[in-house]
Amino acid sequence: MSDSHSLSQDDLFATVRSGATICFRDHGNPADPAILLIAGLGEDLTFWPDSFVISLVARGFRVVVIDNRDVGQSSFATAPPPSLWRQVLARPRSDAYSLADMAADAVGVLDHLGLERVHLVGRSMGGMIAQTIAATEPARVLSLTSIFSTTGAKKVGQPALSTMAILVAPAARNRTAAVRAHLRLTRHVAGTAYPIDDAAEAAVAAQGWDRSSGDVAAGVARQIQAIQRSGDRTAQVRRITAPTLVINGDRDLLVGPDGGEATAAAISAAQHVVIPGMGHHIPEPLVAPITEYIVQHADRVSEGGSHVEIS
């Protein structure tokens, strides 16, 4: 349970249909409408800023955050990770799991909590997982917010070549290297208007390393493989009927802004918000406006509208 100043640090666990154990934290009043936050590639649940979660709780929402499989305190897969050449060539191993499997994990947490319908908010890979839930489990979704994500189509949402050079660097094998790698990537992709807070980001990366119950590098490689195995999901995304809000910056070097454009174009009546100067990062100055967009979107849905009104 959380108040306006602090959040519970209790890690809770649900065993889902696949047999995986998914870690989650549950904040706010259980009687309030629920928002499920799904983080991105290699990010555990602590990568959502506390201020982001507190802002949503303060506006009358129960907020559930999860560790995806292969990160944090959730189960790590036993299958070997794909080699670097498989990742570069997008040739997943035959035993790869998919975004659909990760979506089923998230739905399993909802089942564990007895939550029939929720507002979904996903960032980057988490946006892909949220899109998958909205497309395949429409009865469970009150609204969808997809943040700096994409459809999987090869011609959109691709990283810049400068970002690829960073992504193919050898994986970190200790805490210090993990912090250094996180700072390097985050500085590069954070956008032009919002320089990162080095100390805060170092703390986030260190905490993520410390919370990991498995091989971080292998987990990230298998999550990349899940995205690649899932391929172009445009046809699936077109089936989404939930009121949808798409948010991205215009300076994203990790998931190109055209990924957001393609997502919004594929979903009927989706509202698209492009934040000038924002990259692939949610800095503290953008927590308030982004959570306000989400709250307005969710509140409008509860009032019978189709999307948020953006002035």
Contacts in CASP RR format, 6 or more apart in sequence:
PFRMAT RR
TARGET T0000
AUTHOR 0000-0000-0000
METHOD contacts of the structure
MODEL  1
MSDSHSLSQDDLFATVRSGATICFRDHGNPADPAILLIAGLGEDLTFWPD
SFVISLVARGFRVVVIDNRDVGQSSFATAPPPSLWRQVLARPRSDAYSLA
DMAADAVGVLDHLGLERVHLVGRSMGGMIAQTIAATEPARVLSLTSIFST
TGAKKVGQPALSTMAILVAPAARNRTAAVRAHLRLTRHVAGTAYPIDDAA
EAAVAAQGWDRSSGDVAAGVARQIQAIQRSGDRTAQVRRITAPTLVINGD
RDLLVGPDGGEATAAAISAAQHVVIPGMGHHIPEPLVAPITEYIVQHADR
VSEGGSHVEIS
1 8 0 8 1.000
1 27 0 8 1.000
1 28 0 8 1.000
2 8 0 8 1.000
2 27 0 8 1.000
2 28 0 8 1.000
2 53 0 8 1.000
2 54 0 8 1.000
2 57 0 8 1.000
4 54 0 8 1.000
4 57 0 8 1.000
4 58 0 8 1.000
5 54 0 8 1.000
7 25 0 8 1.000
7 27 0 8 1.000
7 50 0 8 1.000
7 53 0 8 1.000
7 54 0 8 1.000
7 57 0 8 1.000
8 25 0 8 1.000
8 26 0 8 1.000
8 27 0 8 1.000
9 25 0 8 1.000
10 25 0 8 1.000
11 23 0 8 1.000
11 24 0 8 1.000
11 25 0 8 1.000
11 73 0 8 1.000
12 23 0 8 1.000
12 24 0 8 1.000
12 25 0 8 1.000
12 26 0 8 1.000
13 21 0 8 1.000
13 22 0 8 1.000
13 23 0 8 1.000
13 24 0 8 1.000
13 73 0 8 1.000
14 21 0 8 1.000
14 22 0 8 1.000
14 24 0 8 1.000
14 108 0 8 1.000
14 109 0 8 1.000
14 111 0 8 1.000
14 112 0 8 1.000
14 113 0 8 1.000
15 21 0 8 1.000
15 22 0 8 1.000
15 112 0 8 1.000
16 22 0 8 1.000
16 104 0 8 1.000
16 105 0 8 1.000
16 107 0 8 1.000
16 108 0 8 1.000
16 109 0 8 1.000
16 111 0 8 1.000
16 112 0 8 1.000
17 104 0 8 1.000
17 108 0 8 1.000
18 101 0 8 1.000
18 104 0 8 1.000
18 105 0 8 1.000
19 75 0 8 1.000
20 69 0 8 1.000
20 74 0 8 1.000
20 75 0 8 1.000
20 105 0 8 1.000
21 74 0 8 1.000
21 75 0 8 1.000
22 66 0 8 1.000
22 67 0 8 1.000
22 68 0 8 1.000
22 69 0 8 1.000
22 74 0 8 1.000
22 75 0 8 1.000
22 105 0 8 1.000
22 106 0 8 1.000
22 108 0 8 1.000
22 109 0 8 1.000
23 45 0 8 1.000
23 66 0 8 1.000
23 67 0 8 1.000
23 72 0 8 1.000
23 73 0 8 1.000
23 74 0 8 1.000
24 45 0 8 1.000
24 64 0 8 1.000
24 65 0 8 1.000
24 66 0 8 1.000
24 67 0 8 1.000
24 109 0 8 1.000
25 45 0 8 1.000
25 64 0 8 1.000
25 65 0 8 1.000
26 62 0 8 1.000
26 63 0 8 1.000
26 64 0 8 1.000
26 113 0 8 1.000
27 53 0 8 1.000
27 57 0 8 1.000
27 62 0 8 1.000
27 63 0 8 1.000
27 64 0 8 1.000
27 65 0 8 1.000
28 57 0 8 1.000
28 60 0 8 1.000
28 61 0 8 1.000
28 62 0 8 1.000
28 63 0 8 1.000
29 60 0 8 1.000
29 62 0 8 1.000
30 62 0 8 1.000
31 62 0 8 1.000
32 60 0 8 1.000
32 61 0 8 1.000
32 62 0 8 1.000
33 60 0 8 1.000
33 61 0 8 1.000
33 62 0 8 1.000
33 118 0 8 1.000
33 119 0 8 1.000
33 142 0 8 1.000
33 298 0 8 1.000
33 302 0 8 1.000
34 61 0 8 1.000
34 62 0 8 1.000
34 63 0 8 1.000
34 64 0 8 1.000
34 113 0 8 1.000
34 115 0 8 1.000
34 118 0 8 1.000
34 119 0 8 1.000
35 56 0 8 1.000
35 61 0 8 1.000
35 62 0 8 1.000
35 63 0 8 1.000
35 64 0 8 1.000
35 118 0 8 1.000
35 119 0 8 1.000
35 120 0 8 1.000
35 121 0 8 1.000
35 294 0 8 1.000
35 298 0 8 1.000
36 64 0 8 1.000
36 65 0 8 1.000
36 66 0 8 1.000
36 106 0 8 1.000
36 109 0 8 1.000
36 110 0 8 1.000
36 115 0 8 1.000
36 118 0 8 1.000
36 119 0 8 1.000
36 120 0 8 1.000
36 121 0 8 1.000
36 130 0 8 1.000
37 45 0 8 1.000
37 48 0 8 1.000
37 52 0 8 1.000
37 53 0 8 1.000
37 63 0 8 1.000
37 64 0 8 1.000
37 65 0 8 1.000
37 66 0 8 1.000
37 121 0 8 1.000
37 122 0 8 1.000
38 66 0 8 1.000
38 68 0 8 1.000
38 106 0 8 1.000
38 120 0 8 1.000
38 121 0 8 1.000
38 122 0 8 1.000
38 123 0 8 1.000
38 126 0 8 1.000
38 127 0 8 1.000
38 129 0 8 1.000
38 130 0 8 1.000
39 45 0 8 1.000
39 47 0 8 1.000
39 48 0 8 1.000
39 65 0 8 1.000
39 66 0 8 1.000
39 67 0 8 1.000
39 68 0 8 1.000
39 71 0 8 1.000
39 122 0 8 1.000
39 123 0 8 1.000
39 124 0 8 1.000
39 125 0 8 1.000
39 126 0 8 1.000
40 47 0 8 1.000
40 68 0 8 1.000
40 122 0 8 1.000
40 123 0 8 1.000
40 124 0 8 1.000
40 125 0 8 1.000
40 126 0 8 1.000
40 127 0 8 1.000
41 124 0 8 1.000
41 125 0 8 1.000
41 220 0 8 1.000
41 223 0 8 1.000
41 224 0 8 1.000
41 227 0 8 1.000
42 68 0 8 1.000
42 70 0 8 1.000
42 71 0 8 1.000
42 125 0 8 1.000
42 216 0 8 1.000
42 219 0 8 1.000
42 220 0 8 1.000
42 223 0 8 1.000
43 71 0 8 1.000
43 123 0 8 1.000
43 124 0 8 1.000
44 67 0 8 1.000
44 71 0 8 1.000
44 72 0 8 1.000
44 73 0 8 1.000
44 208 0 8 1.000
44 211 0 8 1.000
44 212 0 8 1.000
45 65 0 8 1.000
45 66 0 8 1.000
45 67 0 8 1.000
45 72 0 8 1.000
46 204 0 8 1.000
46 207 0 8 1.000
46 208 0 8 1.000
46 211 0 8 1.000
47 204 0 8 1.000
47 208 0 8 1.000
48 65 0 8 1.000
49 282 0 8 1.000
49 284 0 8 1.000
49 287 0 8 1.000
51 284 0 8 1.000
51 287 0 8 1.000
52 282 0 8 1.000
52 287 0 8 1.000
52 290 0 8 1.000
52 291 0 8 1.000
53 63 0 8 1.000
53 65 0 8 1.000
55 287 0 8 1.000
55 288 0 8 1.000
55 291 0 8 1.000
56 63 0 8 1.000
56 291 0 8 1.000
56 294 0 8 1.000
56 295 0 8 1.000
57 63 0 8 1.000
59 291 0 8 1.000
59 295 0 8 1.000
61 119 0 8 1.000
61 295 0 8 1.000
61 298 0 8 1.000
64 109 0 8 1.000
64 110 0 8 1.000
64 113 0 8 1.000
64 115 0 8 1.000
64 118 0 8 1.000
66 74 0 8 1.000
66 105 0 8 1.000
66 106 0 8 1.000
66 109 0 8 1.000
67 73 0 8 1.000
67 74 0 8 1.000
67 211 0 8 1.000
68 74 0 8 1.000
68 102 0 8 1.000
68 105 0 8 1.000
68 106 0 8 1.000
68 125 0 8 1.000
68 126 0 8 1.000
68 129 0 8 1.000
68 223 0 8 1.000
69 75 0 8 1.000
69 76 0 8 1.000
69 77 0 8 1.000
69 97 0 8 1.000
69 101 0 8 1.000
69 102 0 8 1.000
69 105 0 8 1.000
70 76 0 8 1.000
70 77 0 8 1.000
70 218 0 8 1.000
70 219 0 8 1.000
70 220 0 8 1.000
70 222 0 8 1.000
70 223 0 8 1.000
71 212 0 8 1.000
71 216 0 8 1.000
71 219 0 8 1.000
71 220 0 8 1.000
71 223 0 8 1.000
72 208 0 8 1.000
72 211 0 8 1.000
72 212 0 8 1.000
72 213 0 8 1.000
72 214 0 8 1.000
73 211 0 8 1.000
73 213 0 8 1.000
74 105 0 8 1.000
74 213 0 8 1.000
76 213 0 8 1.000
76 214 0 8 1.000
76 215 0 8 1.000
76 218 0 8 1.000
76 219 0 8 1.000
77 97 0 8 1.000
77 219 0 8 1.000
77 222 0 8 1.000
79 93 0 8 1.000
79 95 0 8 1.000
79 96 0 8 1.000
79 222 0 8 1.000
80 93 0 8 1.000
80 218 0 8 1.000
81 215 0 8 1.000
81 217 0 8 1.000
81 218 0 8 1.000
81 219 0 8 1.000
81 221 0 8 1.000
81 222 0 8 1.000
81 225 0 8 1.000
82 91 0 8 1.000
82 92 0 8 1.000
82 93 0 8 1.000
82 96 0 8 1.000
82 221 0 8 1.000
82 222 0 8 1.000
82 224 0 8 1.000
82 225 0 8 1.000
84 168 0 8 1.000
85 91 0 8 1.000
86 92 0 8 1.000
86 93 0 8 1.000
86 225 0 8 1.000
87 221 0 8 1.000
87 224 0 8 1.000
87 225 0 8 1.000
87 228 0 8 1.000
88 168 0 8 1.000
90 228 0 8 1.000
91 228 0 8 1.000
92 225 0 8 1.000
92 226 0 8 1.000
92 228 0 8 1.000
92 229 0 8 1.000
93 225 0 8 1.000
96 222 0 8 1.000
96 225 0 8 1.000
96 226 0 8 1.000
96 228 0 8 1.000
96 229 0 8 1.000
97 222 0 8 1.000
97 225 0 8 1.000
97 226 0 8 1.000
97 229 0 8 1.000
98 226 0 8 1.000
98 229 0 8 1.000
98 230 0 8 1.000
99 125 0 8 1.000
99 128 0 8 1.000
99 129 0 8 1.000
99 132 0 8 1.000
99 226 0 8 1.000
99 227 0 8 1.000
99 229 0 8 1.000
99 230 0 8 1.000
99 233 0 8 1.000
100 132 0 8 1.000
100 136 0 8 1.000
100 230 0 8 1.000
101 226 0 8 1.000
102 129 0 8 1.000
102 132 0 8 1.000
102 223 0 8 1.000
102 226 0 8 1.000
103 129 0 8 1.000
103 132 0 8 1.000
103 133 0 8 1.000
103 136 0 8 1.000
103 137 0 8 1.000
106 129 0 8 1.000
106 133 0 8 1.000
107 133 0 8 1.000
107 137 0 8 1.000
107 140 0 8 1.000
110 116 0 8 1.000
110 118 0 8 1.000
110 140 0 8 1.000
116 139 0 8 1.000
116 140 0 8 1.000
117 139 0 8 1.000
117 140 0 8 1.000
117 141 0 8 1.000
117 142 0 8 1.000
118 140 0 8 1.000
118 141 0 8 1.000
118 142 0 8 1.000
119 141 0 8 1.000
119 142 0 8 1.000
119 143 0 8 1.000
119 144 0 8 1.000
119 145 0 8 1.000
119 294 0 8 1.000
119 297 0 8 1.000
119 298 0 8 1.000
119 301 0 8 1.000
120 130 0 8 1.000
120 133 0 8 1.000
120 134 0 8 1.000
120 141 0 8 1.000
120 143 0 8 1.000
120 144 0 8 1.000
120 145 0 8 1.000
120 242 0 8 1.000
121 130 0 8 1.000
121 144 0 8 1.000
121 145 0 8 1.000
121 147 0 8 1.000
121 294 0 8 1.000
122 129 0 8 1.000
122 130 0 8 1.000
122 145 0 8 1.000
122 146 0 8 1.000
122 147 0 8 1.000
122 149 0 8 1.000
123 147 0 8 1.000
123 148 0 8 1.000
123 149 0 8 1.000
123 282 0 8 1.000
124 147 0 8 1.000
124 148 0 8 1.000
124 149 0 8 1.000
124 254 0 8 1.000
124 255 0 8 1.000
124 280 0 8 1.000
125 149 0 8 1.000
125 223 0 8 1.000
125 227 0 8 1.000
126 149 0 8 1.000
127 146 0 8 1.000
127 147 0 8 1.000
127 149 0 8 1.000
128 149 0 8 1.000
128 150 0 8 1.000
128 152 0 8 1.000
128 227 0 8 1.000
128 230 0 8 1.000
128 233 0 8 1.000
130 144 0 8 1.000
130 145 0 8 1.000
130 146 0 8 1.000
130 149 0 8 1.000
131 144 0 8 1.000
131 146 0 8 1.000
131 149 0 8 1.000
131 151 0 8 1.000
131 233 0 8 1.000
131 236 0 8 1.000
131 237 0 8 1.000
131 240 0 8 1.000
131 263 0 8 1.000
132 230 0 8 1.000
132 233 0 8 1.000
132 236 0 8 1.000
133 140 0 8 1.000
133 141 0 8 1.000
134 141 0 8 1.000
134 144 0 8 1.000
134 240 0 8 1.000
134 241 0 8 1.000
134 242 0 8 1.000
134 244 0 8 1.000
135 233 0 8 1.000
135 236 0 8 1.000
135 237 0 8 1.000
135 239 0 8 1.000
135 240 0 8 1.000
136 236 0 8 1.000
138 240 0 8 1.000
138 241 0 8 1.000
138 242 0 8 1.000
141 242 0 8 1.000
142 242 0 8 1.000
142 298 0 8 1.000
142 301 0 8 1.000
142 302 0 8 1.000
143 242 0 8 1.000
143 243 0 8 1.000
143 244 0 8 1.000
143 245 0 8 1.000
143 297 0 8 1.000
143 298 0 8 1.000
143 301 0 8 1.000
144 240 0 8 1.000
144 242 0 8 1.000
144 243 0 8 1.000
144 244 0 8 1.000
144 245 0 8 1.000
144 267 0 8 1.000
145 244 0 8 1.000
145 245 0 8 1.000
145 246 0 8 1.000
145 247 0 8 1.000
145 293 0 8 1.000
145 294 0 8 1.000
145 297 0 8 1.000
146 244 0 8 1.000
146 245 0 8 1.000
146 246 0 8 1.000
146 247 0 8 1.000
146 260 0 8 1.000
146 263 0 8 1.000
147 247 0 8 1.000
147 248 0 8 1.000
147 282 0 8 1.000
147 290 0 8 1.000
148 247 0 8 1.000
148 248 0 8 1.000
148 249 0 8 1.000
148 252 0 8 1.000
148 254 0 8 1.000
148 255 0 8 1.000
148 260 0 8 1.000
148 279 0 8 1.000
148 280 0 8 1.000
149 246 0 8 1.000
149 248 0 8 1.000
149 255 0 8 1.000
149 259 0 8 1.000
149 260 0 8 1.000
149 263 0 8 1.000
150 156 0 8 1.000
150 157 0 8 1.000
150 255 0 8 1.000
150 256 0 8 1.000
150 259 0 8 1.000
150 260 0 8 1.000
150 262 0 8 1.000
150 263 0 8 1.000
151 232 0 8 1.000
151 233 0 8 1.000
151 234 0 8 1.000
151 237 0 8 1.000
151 259 0 8 1.000
151 262 0 8 1.000
151 263 0 8 1.000
151 266 0 8 1.000
152 227 0 8 1.000
152 230 0 8 1.000
152 231 0 8 1.000
152 232 0 8 1.000
152 233 0 8 1.000
152 234 0 8 1.000
153 232 0 8 1.000
153 234 0 8 1.000
153 259 0 8 1.000
153 262 0 8 1.000
154 232 0 8 1.000
155 258 0 8 1.000
156 256 0 8 1.000
156 258 0 8 1.000
156 259 0 8 1.000
156 260 0 8 1.000
156 261 0 8 1.000
156 262 0 8 1.000
157 255 0 8 1.000
157 256 0 8 1.000
157 257 0 8 1.000
157 258 0 8 1.000
157 259 0 8 1.000
157 260 0 8 1.000
157 262 0 8 1.000
158 255 0 8 1.000
158 256 0 8 1.000
159 167 0 8 1.000
159 253 0 8 1.000
159 254 0 8 1.000
159 255 0 8 1.000
159 256 0 8 1.000
160 253 0 8 1.000
160 254 0 8 1.000
160 256 0 8 1.000
162 188 0 8 1.000
162 253 0 8 1.000
163 185 0 8 1.000
163 188 0 8 1.000
163 189 0 8 1.000
163 253 0 8 1.000
163 254 0 8 1.000
166 184 0 8 1.000
166 185 0 8 1.000
166 188 0 8 1.000
167 185 0 8 1.000
169 181 0 8 1.000
171 216 0 8 1.000
171 217 0 8 1.000
171 220 0 8 1.000
171 221 0 8 1.000
172 178 0 8 1.000
172 180 0 8 1.000
172 181 0 8 1.000
172 216 0 8 1.000
172 217 0 8 1.000
173 217 0 8 1.000
175 206 0 8 1.000
175 209 0 8 1.000
175 210 0 8 1.000
178 205 0 8 1.000
178 206 0 8 1.000
178 208 0 8 1.000
178 209 0 8 1.000
178 216 0 8 1.000
179 202 0 8 1.000
179 205 0 8 1.000
179 206 0 8 1.000
179 209 0 8 1.000
181 205 0 8 1.000
182 201 0 8 1.000
182 202 0 8 1.000
182 204 0 8 1.000
182 205 0 8 1.000
183 196 0 8 1.000
183 198 0 8 1.000
183 201 0 8 1.000
183 202 0 8 1.000
183 205 0 8 1.000
185 254 0 8 1.000
186 196 0 8 1.000
186 201 0 8 1.000
186 281 0 8 1.000
187 195 0 8 1.000
187 196 0 8 1.000
188 253 0 8 1.000
189 252 0 8 1.000
189 253 0 8 1.000
189 254 0 8 1.000
189 279 0 8 1.000
189 280 0 8 1.000
189 281 0 8 1.000
190 196 0 8 1.000
190 279 0 8 1.000
190 280 0 8 1.000
190 281 0 8 1.000
190 283 0 8 1.000
191 249 0 8 1.000
191 251 0 8 1.000
191 252 0 8 1.000
191 253 0 8 1.000
191 277 0 8 1.000
191 278 0 8 1.000
191 279 0 8 1.000
191 280 0 8 1.000
191 281 0 8 1.000
192 251 0 8 1.000
192 277 0 8 1.000
192 279 0 8 1.000
193 251 0 8 1.000
193 276 0 8 1.000
193 277 0 8 1.000
193 278 0 8 1.000
194 277 0 8 1.000
194 278 0 8 1.000
194 279 0 8 1.000
194 281 0 8 1.000
194 283 0 8 1.000
194 285 0 8 1.000
194 286 0 8 1.000
196 281 0 8 1.000
196 283 0 8 1.000
197 283 0 8 1.000
197 284 0 8 1.000
200 284 0 8 1.000
209 216 0 8 1.000
234 262 0 8 1.000
234 266 0 8 1.000
237 263 0 8 1.000
237 266 0 8 1.000
237 267 0 8 1.000
238 266 0 8 1.000
238 267 0 8 1.000
240 266 0 8 1.000
240 267 0 8 1.000
240 268 0 8 1.000
241 268 0 8 1.000
243 269 0 8 1.000
243 297 0 8 1.000
243 300 0 8 1.000
243 301 0 8 1.000
243 305 0 8 1.000
243 306 0 8 1.000
243 307 0 8 1.000
244 264 0 8 1.000
244 267 0 8 1.000
244 269 0 8 1.000
244 270 0 8 1.000
244 271 0 8 1.000
244 307 0 8 1.000
245 270 0 8 1.000
245 271 0 8 1.000
245 273 0 8 1.000
245 293 0 8 1.000
245 294 0 8 1.000
245 297 0 8 1.000
245 307 0 8 1.000
245 308 0 8 1.000
246 260 0 8 1.000
246 263 0 8 1.000
246 264 0 8 1.000
246 267 0 8 1.000
246 270 0 8 1.000
246 271 0 8 1.000
246 272 0 8 1.000
246 273 0 8 1.000
247 273 0 8 1.000
247 275 0 8 1.000
247 290 0 8 1.000
247 293 0 8 1.000
248 255 0 8 1.000
248 256 0 8 1.000
248 257 0 8 1.000
248 259 0 8 1.000
248 260 0 8 1.000
248 273 0 8 1.000
248 274 0 8 1.000
248 275 0 8 1.000
248 278 0 8 1.000
248 279 0 8 1.000
249 257 0 8 1.000
249 274 0 8 1.000
249 275 0 8 1.000
249 276 0 8 1.000
249 277 0 8 1.000
249 278 0 8 1.000
249 279 0 8 1.000
250 257 0 8 1.000
250 274 0 8 1.000
250 275 0 8 1.000
250 276 0 8 1.000
250 277 0 8 1.000
250 278 0 8 1.000
250 279 0 8 1.000
251 257 0 8 1.000
251 277 0 8 1.000
251 278 0 8 1.000
251 279 0 8 1.000
252 278 0 8 1.000
252 279 0 8 1.000
252 280 0 8 1.000
253 279 0 8 1.000
253 280 0 8 1.000
254 279 0 8 1.000
254 280 0 8 1.000
255 280 0 8 1.000
257 274 0 8 1.000
260 272 0 8 1.000
261 272 0 8 1.000
263 270 0 8 1.000
264 270 0 8 1.000
264 271 0 8 1.000
264 272 0 8 1.000
269 306 0 8 1.000
269 307 0 8 1.000
270 307 0 8 1.000
271 297 0 8 1.000
271 307 0 8 1.000
271 308 0 8 1.000
271 310 0 8 1.000
273 293 0 8 1.000
273 310 0 8 1.000
275 286 0 8 1.000
275 289 0 8 1.000
275 290 0 8 1.000
278 286 0 8 1.000
282 290 0 8 1.000
293 308 0 8 1.000
293 310 0 8 1.000
296 308 0 8 1.000
296 309 0 8 1.000
297 307 0 8 1.000
297 308 0 8 1.000
300 306 0 8 1.000
300 307 0 8 1.000
300 308 0 8 1.000
300 309 0 8 1.000
END
